[in-house]
Amino acid sequence: MDNFMTHIVSITILLFLLITFLQSGIDKMVDWKGNLNWLKEHFSATFMGEMVPLLLSIILIIEVVTAISCIMGIYHLITDGTTYYAVVGMFLACLTLLMLLFGQRVAKDYQGALTITCYFIVAIFGLYVITL
């Protein structure tokens, strides 16, 4: 219980990131065609238009790896207090969100980029807290 209370802020942020990336990854797996069609249209006027299937696959993989890292981070923070997987999970979350932000900026979807920025603030704050 001491580890839980010591790392309660990091655990809460990891739970937030876990929910975010697990849900997003599951949605991509369950509705691959719908996501692919929407994204092809979204990026049709950009240099990324022809690369959407590859880029969507990359995002799916990194989202799943991020979610798994968050699970492992929560587990290790609670059981033995080690921060390695928590740092990895939060860093991957930041990296993933930067990739998504880049895509939204390229597509000139500034409102979408703003939304991603809100998630990024949480992730980078978590990375800051866990590395103190």
N, CA, C and O atoms as a MOPAC input file, in Angstrom:
PM7 MOZYME 1SCF
protein

 N      0.81600 1    -1.20100 1     0.00000 1
 C      0.00000 1     0.00000 1     0.00000 1
 C      0.86300 1     1.27000 1     0.00000 1
 O      0.45100 1     2.31100 1    -0.51300 1
 N      2.05700 1     1.17000 1     0.57800 1
 C      2.95300 1     2.33300 1     0.59500 1
 C      3.33400 1     2.75900 1    -0.81600 1
 O      3.35700 1     3.95000 1    -1.12600 1
 N      3.63500 1     1.77500 1    -1.67500 1
 C      3.99800 1     2.10300 1    -3.05700 1
 C      2.84200 1     2.78500 1    -3.78000 1
 O      3.05100 1     3.73300 1    -4.53700 1
 N      1.63000 1     2.30500 1    -3.54800 1
 C      0.45800 1     2.89800 1    -4.19100 1
 C      0.33000 1     4.37000 1    -3.80800 1
 O      0.15400 1     5.22900 1    -4.67200 1
 N      0.41700 1     4.65200 1    -2.52500 1
 C      0.26900 1     6.03100 1    -2.05500 1
 C      1.44300 1     6.91000 1    -2.50200 1
 O      1.25700 1     8.08900 1    -2.80500 1
 N      2.62800 1     6.34700 1    -2.54300 1
 C      3.80400 1     7.10100 1    -2.98400 1
 C      3.67700 1     7.51000 1    -4.45000 1
 O      4.10000 1     8.60000 1    -4.83400 1
 N      3.09800 1     6.63900 1    -5.26200 1
 C      3.03100 1     6.85800 1    -6.71600 1
 C      1.60800 1     7.12100 1    -7.21200 1
 O      1.31100 1     6.88800 1    -8.38300 1
 N      0.73300 1     7.60000 1    -6.33700 1
 C     -0.68000 1     7.73800 1    -6.69900 1
 C     -0.90400 1     8.67700 1    -7.89100 1
 O     -1.77500 1     8.41500 1    -8.72100 1
 N     -0.13700 1     9.75800 1    -7.98700 1
 C     -0.29400 1    10.68600 1    -9.11900 1
 C      0.12500 1     9.99200 1   -10.41400 1
 O     -0.59200 1    10.05800 1   -11.41300 1
 N      1.26800 1     9.33500 1   -10.40200 1
 C      1.74800 1     8.63300 1   -11.60000 1
 C      0.79900 1     7.51100 1   -11.99700 1
 O      0.53700 1     7.31400 1   -13.18300 1
 N      0.28500 1     6.77900 1   -11.02500 1
 C     -0.64400 1     5.68300 1   -11.31400 1
 C     -1.92100 1     6.22500 1   -11.94400 1
 O     -2.44200 1     5.64000 1   -12.89300 1
 N     -2.42500 1     7.33300 1   -11.42400 1
 C     -3.64000 1     7.93100 1   -11.98000 1
 C     -3.41200 1     8.39600 1   -13.41600 1
 O     -4.27200 1     8.19300 1   -14.27400 1
 N     -2.27900 1     9.00900 1   -13.68200 1
 C     -1.96300 1     9.44500 1   -15.04700 1
 C     -1.78800 1     8.23900 1   -15.96300 1
 O     -2.24700 1     8.26100 1   -17.10500 1
 N     -1.13800 1     7.19700 1   -15.48400 1
 C     -0.99700 1     5.97300 1   -16.28500 1
 C     -2.35800 1     5.36100 1   -16.58900 1
 O     -2.57100 1     4.86100 1   -17.69400 1
 N     -3.28100 1     5.38900 1   -15.63600 1
 C     -4.63800 1     4.88900 1   -15.89100 1
 C     -5.32400 1     5.71200 1   -16.97700 1
 O     -5.98600 1     5.15800 1   -17.85400 1
 N     -5.16700 1     7.02300 1   -16.92000 1
 C     -5.72000 1     7.90800 1   -17.94200 1
 C     -5.16000 1     7.55700 1   -19.32200 1
 O     -5.90500 1     7.43500 1   -20.29400 1
 N     -3.84800 1     7.39700 1   -19.39100 1
 C     -3.20600 1     7.06500 1   -20.66700 1
 C     -3.58700 1     5.66600 1   -21.13000 1
 O     -3.78000 1     5.43800 1   -22.32400 1
 N     -3.69600 1     4.73300 1   -20.20100 1
 C     -4.12600 1     3.37500 1   -20.54100 1
 C     -5.50800 1     3.39500 1   -21.17200 1
 O     -5.71900 1     2.79200 1   -22.22400 1
 N     -6.44500 1     4.08000 1   -20.54400 1
 C     -7.80400 1     4.17000 1   -21.09200 1
 C     -7.76700 1     4.80600 1   -22.47700 1
 O     -8.41800 1     4.32200 1   -23.40300 1
 N     -7.01400 1     5.87700 1   -22.61900 1
 C     -6.92500 1     6.59700 1   -23.89400 1
 C     -6.42300 1     5.69600 1   -25.01600 1
 O     -7.05700 1     5.59400 1   -26.06600 1
 N     -5.28400 1     5.04300 1   -24.79500 1
 C     -4.66000 1     4.28400 1   -25.87900 1
 C     -5.26400 1     2.90200 1   -26.06500 1
 O     -5.29800 1     2.39800 1   -27.18700 1
 N     -5.73900 1     2.28200 1   -25.00500 1
 C     -6.39700 1     0.98300 1   -25.14400 1
 C     -7.69500 1     1.13800 1   -25.92800 1
 O     -7.96600 1     0.35900 1   -26.84200 1
 N     -8.49900 1     2.14000 1   -25.57500 1
 C     -9.75300 1     2.37000 1   -26.29200 1
 C     -9.48700 1     2.71300 1   -27.75300 1
 O    -10.17400 1     2.21900 1   -28.64600 1
 N     -8.49700 1     3.55400 1   -27.99200 1
 C     -8.17600 1     3.94800 1   -29.36200 1
 C     -7.69600 1     2.75300 1   -30.18500 1
 O     -8.09500 1     2.58400 1   -31.33700 1
 N     -6.84100 1     1.93000 1   -29.58900 1
 C     -6.35500 1     0.73600 1   -30.28400 1
 C     -7.47200 1    -0.25000 1   -30.57300 1
 O     -7.55500 1    -0.79800 1   -31.67200 1
 N     -8.33100 1    -0.47500 1   -29.59000 1
 C     -9.46500 1    -1.39400 1   -29.78500 1
 C    -10.38100 1    -0.86900 1   -30.87900 1
 O    -10.83600 1    -1.63500 1   -31.72800 1
 N    -10.65500 1     0.43900 1   -30.86700 1
 C    -11.51100 1     1.03200 1   -31.89500 1
 C    -10.92200 1     0.82600 1   -33.28700 1
 O    -11.65100 1     0.52600 1   -34.23200 1
 N     -9.61900 1     0.98400 1   -33.41600 1
 C     -8.98100 1     0.78400 1   -34.71800 1
 C     -9.07800 1    -0.67400 1   -35.16700 1
 O     -9.26700 1    -0.94600 1   -36.35200 1
 N     -8.95100 1    -1.60700 1   -34.23100 1
 C     -9.04800 1    -3.02700 1   -34.58900 1
 C    -10.47800 1    -3.42000 1   -34.94500 1
 O    -10.70200 1    -4.17200 1   -35.89300 1
 N    -11.43600 1    -2.91300 1   -34.18900 1
 C    -12.83800 1    -3.28200 1   -34.39500 1
 C    -13.40600 1    -2.63000 1   -35.65800 1
 O    -14.17500 1    -3.25700 1   -36.38700 1
 N    -13.03300 1    -1.38500 1   -35.91500 1
 C    -13.57100 1    -0.65200 1   -37.06000 1
 C    -12.44200 1    -0.17900 1   -37.97500 1
 O    -12.33100 1     1.00600 1   -38.29000 1
 N    -11.61700 1    -1.12300 1   -38.38800 1
 C    -10.46400 1    -0.79900 1   -39.23500 1
 C    -10.90200 1    -0.08100 1   -40.50800 1
 O    -10.34900 1     0.96400 1   -40.85100 1
 N    -11.89500 1    -0.63600 1   -41.21200 1
 C    -12.31900 1    -0.05200 1   -42.49000 1
 C    -12.88600 1     1.34800 1   -42.31400 1
 O    -12.59200 1     2.24400 1   -43.10500 1
 N    -13.69100 1     1.53800 1   -41.28700 1
 C    -14.26700 1     2.85900 1   -41.03100 1
 C    -13.19700 1     3.89500 1   -40.73600 1
 O    -13.22900 1     5.00500 1   -41.26700 1
 N    -12.24600 1     3.52400 1   -39.88300 1
 C    -11.13900 1     4.43000 1   -39.56600 1
 C    -10.29500 1     4.71600 1   -40.80100 1
 O     -9.92000 1     5.86000 1   -41.05800 1
 N    -10.00300 1     3.67100 1   -41.55800 1
 C     -9.18100 1     3.81800 1   -42.75700 1
 C     -9.84900 1     4.74700 1   -43.76400 1
 O     -9.19700 1     5.63500 1   -44.31400 1
 N    -11.14000 1     4.55200 1   -44.01000 1
 C    -11.85500 1     5.39600 1   -44.96500 1
 C    -11.89600 1     6.85200 1   -44.50400 1
 O    -11.69100 1     7.76600 1   -45.30300 1
 N    -12.16100 1     7.06600 1   -43.21700 1
 C    -12.21900 1     8.42900 1   -42.68700 1
 C    -10.85700 1     9.10200 1   -42.81400 1
 O    -10.76500 1    10.25900 1   -43.22400 1
 N     -9.80800 1     8.37700 1   -42.46300 1
 C     -8.46100 1     8.95500 1   -42.51000 1
 C     -7.98800 1     9.19500 1   -43.94300 1
 O     -7.28700 1    10.17400 1   -44.20400 1
 N     -8.36000 1     8.31700 1   -44.87000 1
 C     -8.00100 1     8.55000 1   -46.27900 1
 C     -8.59600 1     9.86900 1   -46.75800 1
 O     -7.93300 1    10.64500 1   -47.44500 1
 N     -9.84100 1    10.11300 1   -46.39500 1
 C    -10.48800 1    11.37200 1   -46.76600 1
 C     -9.82400 1    12.55600 1   -46.05200 1
 O     -9.58000 1    13.60100 1   -46.65500 1
 N     -9.54200 1    12.37400 1   -44.77300 1
 C     -8.95400 1    13.43500 1   -43.94300 1
 C     -7.59400 1    13.88200 1   -44.48900 1
 O     -7.26700 1    15.06900 1   -44.45300 1
 N     -6.80400 1    12.93200 1   -44.99400 1
 C     -5.45400 1    13.23300 1   -45.47200 1
 C     -5.34800 1    13.25600 1   -46.99700 1
 O     -4.23900 1    13.28100 1   -47.53100 1
 N     -6.46400 1    13.24800 1   -47.69800 1
 C     -6.44600 1    13.13100 1   -49.16200 1
 C     -5.68700 1    14.26600 1   -49.84900 1
 O     -5.09200 1    14.05100 1   -50.90500 1
 N     -5.69700 1    15.43800 1   -49.28500 1
 C     -5.03100 1    16.58300 1   -49.92300 1
 C     -3.61400 1    16.80300 1   -49.39300 1
 O     -3.03000 1    17.86600 1   -49.60700 1
 N     -3.06200 1    15.80800 1   -48.70700 1
 C     -1.72400 1    15.95800 1   -48.13000 1
 C     -0.76900 1    14.93100 1   -48.73500 1
 O     -1.18300 1    14.02100 1   -49.45400 1
 N      0.50700 1    15.09600 1   -48.43000 1
 C      1.49800 1    14.12900 1   -48.90800 1
 C      1.33100 1    12.76500 1   -48.23700 1
 O      1.90400 1    11.77700 1   -48.69400 1
 N      0.56100 1    12.70600 1   -47.17100 1
 C      0.36400 1    11.44300 1   -46.45000 1
 C     -0.84000 1    10.65300 1   -46.96600 1
 O     -1.10600 1     9.55200 1   -46.48500 1
 N     -1.56000 1    11.19400 1   -47.92500 1
 C     -2.78100 1    10.57100 1   -48.42100 1
 C     -2.62300 1     9.13000 1   -48.86800 1
 O     -3.48700 1     8.29900 1   -48.58500 1
 N     -1.54600 1     8.82000 1   -49.55500 1
 C     -1.31000 1     7.46500 1   -50.06500 1
 C     -0.71700 1     6.53000 1   -49.01400 1
 O     -0.68500 1     5.31500 1   -49.20800 1
 N     -0.25400 1     7.09000 1   -47.91100 1
 C      0.40900 1     6.28600 1   -46.87900 1
 C     -0.50400 1     5.94200 1   -45.70800 1
 O     -0.05100 1     5.35200 1   -44.72700 1
 N     -1.77200 1     6.29800 1   -45.79600 1
 C     -2.67900 1     6.14100 1   -44.65400 1
 C     -2.72300 1     4.71400 1   -44.11500 1
 O     -2.64700 1     4.54900 1   -42.89700 1
 N     -2.84100 1     3.66800 1   -44.94200 1
 C     -2.87600 1     2.31400 1   -44.35900 1
 C     -1.62200 1     1.97500 1   -43.54400 1
 O     -1.72200 1     1.39600 1   -42.46200 1
 N     -0.45800 1     2.33200 1   -44.05800 1
 C      0.79100 1     2.07800 1   -43.33100 1
 C      0.84600 1     2.89200 1   -42.04200 1
 O      1.18600 1     2.36600 1   -40.98300 1
 N      0.51000 1     4.17000 1   -42.13800 1
 C      0.56700 1     5.04100 1   -40.96700 1
 C     -0.43600 1     4.61800 1   -39.90400 1
 O     -0.13800 1     4.67600 1   -38.71100 1
 N     -1.62200 1     4.19500 1   -40.32700 1
 C     -2.62400 1     3.71300 1   -39.37800 1
 C     -2.13200 1     2.45400 1   -38.67100 1
 O     -2.35500 1     2.28300 1   -37.47300 1
 N     -1.46600 1     1.57600 1   -39.41100 1
 C     -0.88700 1     0.36700 1   -38.80100 1
 C      0.17000 1     0.72300 1   -37.76300 1
 O      0.20800 1     0.13800 1   -36.68100 1
 N      1.01800 1     1.67500 1   -38.09400 1
 C      2.06800 1     2.10700 1   -37.16000 1
 C      1.44600 1     2.69800 1   -35.89800 1
 O      1.86500 1     2.38100 1   -34.78500 1
 N      0.44900 1     3.55400 1   -36.07600 1
 C     -0.21700 1     4.16800 1   -34.92000 1
 C     -0.88500 1     3.09600 1   -34.06500 1
 O     -0.80100 1     3.14600 1   -32.83800 1
 N     -1.54500 1     2.13100 1   -34.69600 1
 C     -2.19200 1     1.04800 1   -33.94200 1
 C     -1.17200 1     0.28600 1   -33.10900 1
 O     -1.40200 1     0.02600 1   -31.92700 1
 N     -0.06000 1    -0.06900 1   -33.71100 1
 C      0.97500 1    -0.83200 1   -32.99300 1
 C      1.51500 1    -0.02700 1   -31.81500 1
 O      1.62800 1    -0.55200 1   -30.70700 1
 N      1.84600 1     1.23300 1   -32.04300 1
 C      2.42400 1     2.01900 1   -30.94400 1
 C      1.38900 1     2.29100 1   -29.85000 1
 O      1.75000 1     2.38400 1   -28.67700 1
 N      0.11200 1     2.42000 1   -30.21300 1
 C     -0.92400 1     2.59800 1   -29.19600 1
 C     -1.05500 1     1.35500 1   -28.32000 1
 O     -1.19200 1     1.46300 1   -27.10200 1
 N     -1.01500 1     0.18900 1   -28.93200 1
 C     -1.11400 1    -1.05800 1   -28.16400 1
 C      0.11500 1    -1.22800 1   -27.27200 1
 O     -0.01400 1    -1.59000 1   -26.10200 1
 N      1.29500 1    -0.97100 1   -27.81300 1
 C      2.52600 1    -1.07800 1   -27.01300 1
 C      2.49300 1    -0.06600 1   -25.86400 1
 O      2.92400 1    -0.37600 1   -24.75300 1
 N      1.99000 1     1.12500 1   -26.12400 1
 C      1.86800 1     2.13800 1   -25.07500 1
 C      0.92300 1     1.66400 1   -23.97700 1
 O      1.23300 1     1.79200 1   -22.79200 1
 N     -0.22500 1     1.12000 1   -24.36400 1
 C     -1.19000 1     0.62300 1   -23.37500 1
 C     -0.58200 1    -0.49200 1   -22.52800 1
 O     -0.75200 1    -0.51200 1   -21.30900 1
 N      0.12200 1    -1.41500 1   -23.16700 1
 C      0.77100 1    -2.51000 1   -22.42900 1
 C      1.82700 1    -1.95200 1   -21.47300 1
 O      1.93400 1    -2.40500 1   -20.33300 1
 N      2.59700 1    -0.98000 1   -21.93100 1
 C      3.60900 1    -0.35500 1   -21.07000 1
 C      2.96100 1     0.34200 1   -19.87500 1
 O      3.50200 1     0.31100 1   -18.76900 1
 N      1.81400 1     0.96400 1   -20.09100 1
 C      1.10100 1     1.61100 1   -18.98300 1
 C      0.62700 1     0.57600 1   -17.96700 1
 O      0.72400 1     0.80300 1   -16.76100 1
 N      0.11700 1    -0.55400 1   -18.44400 1
 C     -0.30000 1    -1.63200 1   -17.53800 1
 C      0.89400 1    -2.10900 1   -16.72100 1
 O      0.81100 1    -2.24900 1   -15.50100 1
 N      1.99500 1    -2.35600 1   -17.40500 1
 C      3.19900 1    -2.82900 1   -16.70900 1
 C      3.72300 1    -1.76300 1   -15.74000 1
 O      4.19600 1    -2.08800 1   -14.65100 1
 N      3.63500 1    -0.50600 1   -16.13700 1
 C      4.06600 1     0.58000 1   -15.26200 1
 C      3.24600 1     0.64200 1   -13.98600 1
 O      3.79700 1     0.79300 1   -12.89600 1
 N      1.93100 1     0.52500 1   -14.11800 1
 C      1.05100 1     0.51600 1   -12.94500 1
 C      1.39900 1    -0.65700 1   -12.04400 1
 O      1.53800 1    -0.50200 1   -10.83000 1
 N      1.53800 1    -1.83200 1   -12.64900 1
 C      1.85100 1    -3.04000 1   -11.87600 1
 C      3.15200 1    -2.87400 1   -11.08600 1
 O      3.19700 1    -3.15000 1    -9.88700 1
 N      4.19100 1    -2.42900 1   -11.75500 1
 C      5.49600 1    -2.30800 1   -11.08800 1
 C      5.53400 1    -1.16800 1   -10.06700 1
 O      6.21200 1    -1.28200 1    -9.04600 1
 N      4.82900 1    -0.09000 1   -10.32300 1
 C      4.77700 1     0.97700 1    -9.32200 1
 C      4.12900 1     0.47800 1    -8.03300 1
 O      4.57400 1     0.80600 1    -6.93300 1
 N      3.07300 1    -0.31600 1    -8.18500 1
 C      2.36000 1    -0.81500 1    -7.00500 1
 C      3.13000 1    -1.92800 1    -6.30700 1
 O      3.23500 1    -1.94100 1    -5.08100 1
 N      3.67500 1    -2.87300 1    -7.09400 1
 C      4.28400 1    -4.05500 1    -6.46900 1
 C      5.67900 1    -3.80700 1    -5.91800 1
 O      5.98400 1    -4.22300 1    -4.80000 1
 N      6.53200 1    -3.13300 1    -6.68900 1
 C      7.90700 1    -2.97000 1    -6.19800 1
 C      8.42500 1    -1.53200 1    -6.26100 1
 O      9.57300 1    -1.26700 1    -5.90200 1
 N      7.58600 1    -0.61700 1    -6.71300 1
 C      7.96800 1     0.79000 1    -6.71700 1
 C      8.92600 1     1.20900 1    -7.81700 1
 O      9.38000 1     2.35300 1    -7.83000 1
 N      9.24700 1     0.29800 1    -8.75300 1
 C     10.16400 1     0.66200 1    -9.83600 1
 C      9.42300 1     1.46600 1   -10.90500 1
 O      8.24300 1     1.24000 1   -11.17200 1
 N     10.13700 1     2.39500 1   -11.49800 1
 C      9.50900 1     3.34300 1   -12.42100 1
 C      9.80800 1     3.09200 1   -13.89700 1
 O      9.27900 1     3.80400 1   -14.75000 1
 N     10.63100 1     2.11000 1   -14.22200 1
 C     11.08000 1     1.92200 1   -15.60400 1
 C      9.90900 1     1.85300 1   -16.59300 1
 O      9.86700 1     2.61900 1   -17.55500 1
 N      8.96400 1     0.94100 1   -16.36100 1
 C      7.86200 1     0.76800 1   -17.31200 1
 C      6.91600 1     1.96400 1   -17.31700 1
 O      6.31400 1     2.28000 1   -18.34300 1
 N      6.78600 1     2.62500 1   -16.17800 1
 C      5.96800 1     3.83800 1   -16.13000 1
 C      6.58500 1     4.92800 1   -17.00400 1
 O      5.87900 1     5.61700 1   -17.74000 1
 N      7.89700 1     5.07700 1   -16.91900 1
 C      8.59800 1     6.05800 1   -17.75900 1
 C      8.43900 1     5.68700 1   -19.23200 1
 O      8.15500 1     6.54800 1   -20.06300 1
 N      8.62200 1     4.41200 1   -19.55200 1
 C      8.46800 1     3.96100 1   -20.94300 1
 C      7.05100 1     4.24000 1   -21.43400 1
 O      6.86900 1     4.77400 1   -22.52800 1
 N      6.04600 1     3.88300 1   -20.63600 1
 C      4.65400 1     4.10100 1   -21.02500 1
 C      4.34500 1     5.56600 1   -21.26400 1
 O      3.71200 1     5.91900 1   -22.25900 1
 N      4.79000 1     6.41700 1   -20.35600 1
 C      4.51800 1     7.84600 1   -20.50700 1
 C      5.30100 1     8.45200 1   -21.66900 1
 O      4.79000 1     9.32400 1   -22.37100 1
 N      6.53500 1     7.99900 1   -21.87500 1
 C      7.31000 1     8.49600 1   -23.01200 1
 C      6.66400 1     8.06000 1   -24.33200 1
 O      6.54900 1     8.86000 1   -25.26000 1
 N      6.24400 1     6.79400 1   -24.41400 1
 C      5.57500 1     6.32100 1   -25.63100 1
 C      4.27000 1     7.07400 1   -25.86500 1
 O      3.91000 1     7.35600 1   -27.00900 1
 N      3.56100 1     7.40000 1   -24.78800 1
 C      2.33800 1     8.19200 1   -24.92500 1
 C      2.67100 1     9.55600 1   -25.52700 1
 O      1.98600 1    10.02100 1   -26.43900 1
 N      3.71600 1    10.18900 1   -25.01900 1
 C      4.14000 1    11.48700 1   -25.56900 1
 C      4.52500 1    11.35900 1   -27.04000 1
 O      4.12200 1    12.17700 1   -27.86600 1
 N      5.29800 1    10.34100 1   -27.36100 1
 C      5.73000 1    10.11700 1   -28.73800 1
 C      4.52900 1     9.88100 1   -29.65800 1
 O      4.45600 1    10.45600 1   -30.74500 1
 N      3.60600 1     9.05100 1   -29.23100 1
 C      2.40800 1     8.76600 1   -30.02200 1
 C      1.59800 1    10.03800 1   -30.24300 1
 O      1.15500 1    10.31400 1   -31.35800 1
 N      1.41100 1    10.79800 1   -29.19500 1
 C      0.63900 1    12.03400 1   -29.31300 1
 C      1.33100 1    13.04500 1   -30.22200 1
 O      0.65800 1    13.78600 1   -30.94000 1
 N      2.65000 1    13.08800 1   -30.20400 1
 C      3.37300 1    13.96400 1   -31.13100 1
 C      3.17800 1    13.51300 1   -32.57900 1
 O      3.05500 1    14.34300 1   -33.48000 1
 N      3.15000 1    12.20400 1   -32.79700 1
 C      2.88800 1    11.68900 1   -34.14400 1
 C      1.48600 1    12.09200 1   -34.59900 1
 O      1.29600 1    12.53200 1   -35.73300 1
 N      0.51200 1    11.93800 1   -33.71000 1
 C     -0.86300 1    12.31300 1   -34.04300 1
 C     -0.98600 1    13.81900 1   -34.26500 1
 O     -1.69400 1    14.26400 1   -35.16900 1
 N     -0.29900 1    14.59300 1   -33.44200 1
 C     -0.30800 1    16.04700 1   -33.58500 1
 C      0.26400 1    16.46100 1   -34.94300 1
 O     -0.28300 1    17.33500 1   -35.61500 1
 N      1.36400 1    15.82800 1   -35.33600 1
 C      1.95900 1    16.11800 1   -36.63900 1
 C      0.94200 1    15.86800 1   -37.75700 1
 O      0.79200 1    16.68600 1   -38.66400 1
 N      0.25500 1    14.74400 1   -37.68200 1
 C     -0.74500 1    14.42300 1   -38.69600 1
 C     -1.86900 1    15.44400 1   -38.75100 1
 O     -2.29600 1    15.84200 1   -39.83500 1
 N     -2.34400 1    15.86500 1   -37.60000 1
 C     -3.42700 1    16.84800 1   -37.57400 1
 C     -2.96400 1    18.19400 1   -38.12900 1
 O     -3.71900 1    18.87700 1   -38.82000 1
 N     -1.74600 1    18.56400 1   -37.83100 1
 C     -1.21800 1    19.82400 1   -38.35800 1
 C     -1.05000 1    19.74300 1   -39.87900 1
 O     -1.36600 1    20.69400 1   -40.59500 1
 N     -0.55000 1    18.60200 1   -40.36700 1
 C     -0.39800 1    18.42500 1   -41.81900 1
 C     -1.75800 1    18.51200 1   -42.50600 1
 O     -1.88200 1    19.11000 1   -43.57400 1
 N     -2.77800 1    17.91100 1   -41.88800 1
 C     -4.12800 1    17.92800 1   -42.45600 1
 C     -4.82800 1    19.27300 1   -42.24200 1
 O     -5.95300 1    19.47400 1   -42.70000 1
 N     -4.16500 1    20.17800 1   -41.55200 1
 C     -4.71000 1    21.49900 1   -41.22700 1
 C     -5.98400 1    21.40000 1   -40.38700 1
 O     -6.89100 1    22.22400 1   -40.50100 1
 N     -6.02400 1    20.36900 1   -39.54400 1
 C     -7.12100 1    20.19500 1   -38.59300 1
 C     -6.64500 1    20.76500 1   -37.25500 1
 O     -6.19500 1    20.03300 1   -36.37400 1
 N     -6.75200 1    22.06300 1   -37.13000 1
 C     -6.18800 1    22.74400 1   -35.96700 1
 C     -6.98100 1    22.45600 1   -34.69500 1
 O     -6.40600 1    22.41800 1   -33.60700 1
 N     -8.28400 1    22.25500 1   -34.81500 1
 C     -9.08900 1    21.88800 1   -33.64900 1
 C     -8.68900 1    20.49700 1   -33.15100 1
 O     -8.58600 1    20.27200 1   -31.94600 1
 N     -8.46500 1    19.57100 1   -34.08000 1
 C     -7.98800 1    18.23800 1   -33.69800 1
 C     -6.61400 1    18.29500 1   -33.05500 1
 O     -6.33500 1    17.56000 1   -32.10800 1
 N     -5.75600 1    19.16600 1   -33.56600 1
 C     -4.41700 1    19.32900 1   -32.98400 1
 C     -4.51300 1    19.88400 1   -31.56700 1
 O     -3.75100 1    19.48600 1   -30.68600 1
 N     -5.45000 1    20.80200 1   -31.35000 1
 C     -5.64500 1    21.36100 1   -30.01100 1
 C     -6.09200 1    20.28000 1   -29.02900 1
 O     -5.62200 1    20.24300 1   -27.89200 1
 N     -6.98000 1    19.41700 1   -29.45500 1
 C     -7.44400 1    18.31900 1   -28.60200 1
 C     -6.28200 1    17.41100 1   -28.22300 1
 O     -6.15100 1    17.02500 1   -27.06200 1
 N     -5.44900 1    17.07100 1   -29.18200 1
 C     -4.28500 1    16.21500 1   -28.90800 1
 C     -3.33400 1    16.90800 1   -27.93700 1
 O     -2.72100 1    16.25600 1   -27.09100 1
 N     -3.21400 1    18.22000 1   -28.05700 1
 C     -2.35100 1    18.97100 1   -27.14900 1
 C     -2.80100 1    18.81200 1   -25.69900 1
 O     -1.96400 1    18.72900 1   -24.80000 1
 N     -4.10200 1    18.76800 1   -25.46300 1
 C     -4.61500 1    18.56200 1   -24.09800 1
 C     -4.14700 1    17.21900 1   -23.54800 1
 O     -3.72400 1    17.14000 1   -22.39400 1
 N     -4.21500 1    16.17500 1   -24.34500 1
 C     -3.72900 1    14.85600 1   -23.92700 1
 C     -2.21400 1    14.88800 1   -23.71300 1
 O     -1.69700 1    14.27200 1   -22.78000 1
 N     -1.51500 1    15.60800 1   -24.58000 1
 C     -0.05800 1    15.68800 1   -24.46400 1
 C      0.35800 1    16.35200 1   -23.15400 1
 O      1.32900 1    15.93200 1   -22.52400 1
 N     -0.36500 1    17.37600 1   -22.74700 1
 C     -0.04300 1    18.05400 1   -21.48300 1
 C     -0.11800 1    17.07200 1   -20.32000 1
 O      0.75200 1    17.07400 1   -19.44900 1
 N     -1.14900 1    16.23500 1   -20.30100 1
 C     -1.27000 1    15.22500 1   -19.24400 1
 C     -0.09700 1    14.25300 1   -19.30700 1
 O      0.50400 1    13.93400 1   -18.28000 1
 N      0.23000 1    13.78100 1   -20.51100 1
 C      1.30500 1    12.79100 1   -20.67000 1
 C      2.66700 1    13.37200 1   -20.28900 1
 O      3.44900 1    12.70300 1   -19.61300 1
 N      2.95800 1    14.58100 1   -20.70200 1
 C      4.27000 1    15.16600 1   -20.39700 1
 C      4.36200 1    15.51800 1   -18.91400 1
 O      5.43900 1    15.43600 1   -18.32300 1
 N      3.24100 1    15.90900 1   -18.31100 1
 C      3.23100 1    16.14100 1   -16.86400 1
 C      3.50500 1    14.83000 1   -16.12800 1
 O      4.25100 1    14.80600 1   -15.14900 1
 N      2.90200 1    13.74800 1   -16.60000 1
 C      3.16100 1    12.43900 1   -15.99500 1
 C      4.61800 1    12.04400 1   -16.11000 1
 O      5.20400 1    11.52500 1   -15.16000 1
 N      5.20200 1    12.28700 1   -17.26900 1
 C      6.62000 1    11.97400 1   -17.46800 1
 C      7.48600 1    12.81700 1   -16.52600 1
 O      8.47200 1    12.33100 1   -15.97200 1
 N      7.10900 1    14.06300 1   -16.35800 1
 C      7.83500 1    14.93900 1   -15.43200 1
 C      7.73000 1    14.41100 1   -13.99700 1
 O      8.73500 1    14.30000 1   -13.29500 1
 N      6.51600 1    14.09100 1   -13.57200 1
 C      6.29200 1    13.63000 1   -12.19400 1
 C      7.05600 1    12.34000 1   -11.91100 1
 O      7.67000 1    12.20400 1   -10.85200 1
 N      7.02300 1    11.39800 1   -12.84200 1
 C      7.64100 1    10.08700 1   -12.59600 1
 C      9.16300 1    10.16900 1   -12.60400 1
 O      9.82900 1     9.30300 1   -12.03600 1
 N      9.72200 1    11.20000 1   -13.24100 1
 C     11.18200 1    11.29600 1   -13.30600 1
 C     11.76600 1    12.25400 1   -12.26800 1
 O     12.96800 1    12.51700 1   -12.27700 1
 N     10.92900 1    12.77200 1   -11.38100 1
 C     11.43500 1    13.65900 1   -10.31000 1
 C     12.36600 1    12.91800 1    -9.38700 1
 O     12.88400 1    13.50100 1    -8.43500 1

